[in-house]
């Protein structure tokens, strides 16, 4: 078995802890949930429109900031 250190946001850790089955370790629950998620999404591809378009490279991180700025014509 491979050991890995994974950092989880507190909200994700709480969800895992709530999903731990009787006598199941936290690590076993994470592995079970990860496998279930991979099975559920296996074979799914992102739609063509995801990630397409033009704009600043940091648009995903700074979208709110850009939306607050007045629109200008270039």
GROMACS elastic network, one bead per residue, 0.5 to 0.9 nm:
[ bonds ]
;  ai    aj funct       b0    kb
    8    11     6  0.80192   500
    8    12     6  0.60974   500
    8    13     6  0.60658   500
    9    12     6  0.53464   500
    9    13     6  0.63360   500
    9    14     6  0.87229   500
   10    13     6  0.50132   500
   10    14     6  0.61080   500
   10    15     6  0.86353   500
   11    14     6  0.51765   500
   11    15     6  0.63503   500
   11    16     6  0.87891   500
   12    15     6  0.50405   500
   12    16     6  0.62194   500
   12    17     6  0.85944   500
   13    16     6  0.50989   500
   13    17     6  0.61292   500
   13    18     6  0.86013   500
   14    17     6  0.50499   500
   14    18     6  0.61785   500
   14    19     6  0.86235   500
   15    18     6  0.50945   500
   15    19     6  0.62428   500
   15    20     6  0.88416   500
   16    20     6  0.62402   500
   16    26     6  0.73499   500
   16    29     6  0.67676   500
   16    30     6  0.66006   500
   16    33     6  0.80006   500
   17    20     6  0.52969   500
   17    21     6  0.89177   500
   17    26     6  0.67946   500
   17    29     6  0.80745   500
   18    21     6  0.84158   500
   19    29     6  0.71287   500
   19    33     6  0.85095   500
   20    23     6  0.81445   500
   20    24     6  0.60181   500
   20    25     6  0.70994   500
   20    26     6  0.65083   500
   20    28     6  0.82851   500
   20    29     6  0.54348   500
   20    30     6  0.84535   500
   21    24     6  0.53156   500
   21    25     6  0.82170   500
   21    29     6  0.73686   500
   22    25     6  0.87235   500
   24    27     6  0.82368   500
   24    28     6  0.62122   500
   24    29     6  0.65254   500
   25    28     6  0.51167   500
   25    29     6  0.62182   500
   25    30     6  0.86673   500
   26    29     6  0.50702   500
   26    30     6  0.62248   500
   26    31     6  0.86982   500
   27    30     6  0.50718   500
   27    31     6  0.62178   500
   27    32     6  0.85865   500
   28    31     6  0.51037   500
   28    32     6  0.60953   500
   28    33     6  0.85644   500
   29    32     6  0.50450   500
   29    33     6  0.60293   500
   29    34     6  0.83905   500
   30    33     6  0.52026   500
   30    34     6  0.59506   500
   30    35     6  0.85075   500
   31    34     6  0.51179   500
   31    35     6  0.61099   500
   31    36     6  0.85667   500
   32    35     6  0.52390   500
   32    36     6  0.61884   500
   32    37     6  0.86482   500
   33    36     6  0.50247   500
   33    37     6  0.61001   500
   33    38     6  0.85737   500
   34    37     6  0.50817   500
   34    38     6  0.61307   500
   34    39     6  0.85724   500
   35    38     6  0.50874   500
   35    39     6  0.61108   500
   35    40     6  0.85516   500
   36    39     6  0.51404   500
   36    40     6  0.61581   500
   36    41     6  0.87470   500
   37    40     6  0.50582   500
   37    41     6  0.62690   500
   37    42     6  0.83712   500
   38    41     6  0.52459   500
   38    42     6  0.56015   500
   39    42     6  0.52110   500
   39    43     6  0.87098   500
   40    43     6  0.87457   500
   40    44     6  0.87091   500
   41    44     6  0.55303   500
   41    45     6  0.85649   500
   42    45     6  0.85185   500
   45    48     6  0.87683   500
   46    49     6  0.80783   500
   46    50     6  0.63915   500
   46    51     6  0.89739   500
   47    50     6  0.56245   500
   47    51     6  0.89446   500
   48    51     6  0.78441   500
   48    52     6  0.73428   500
   49    52     6  0.53439   500
   49    53     6  0.79899   500
   50    53     6  0.86604   500
   54    57     6  0.87175   500
   55    58     6  0.83852   500
   55    59     6  0.67657   500
   56    59     6  0.53192   500
   56    60     6  0.88154   500
   57    60     6  0.78647   500
   58    61     6  0.54732   500
   58    62     6  0.60546   500
   58    63     6  0.79917   500
   59    62     6  0.51320   500
   59    63     6  0.50638   500
   59    64     6  0.87719   500
   59    66     6  0.77134   500
   60    63     6  0.55741   500
   60    64     6  0.88622   500
   61    64     6  0.81544   500
   61    65     6  0.89287   500
   62    65     6  0.53157   500
   62    66     6  0.63027   500
   62    67     6  0.86978   500
   63    66     6  0.51119   500
   63    67     6  0.60632   500
   63    68     6  0.87123   500
   64    67     6  0.50969   500
   64    68     6  0.63749   500
   64    69     6  0.89744   500
   65    68     6  0.53210   500
   65    69     6  0.67371   500
   66    69     6  0.53098   500
   66    70     6  0.83828   500
   67    70     6  0.76574   500
   67    71     6  0.84164   500
   68    71     6  0.89632   500
   69    72     6  0.89665   500
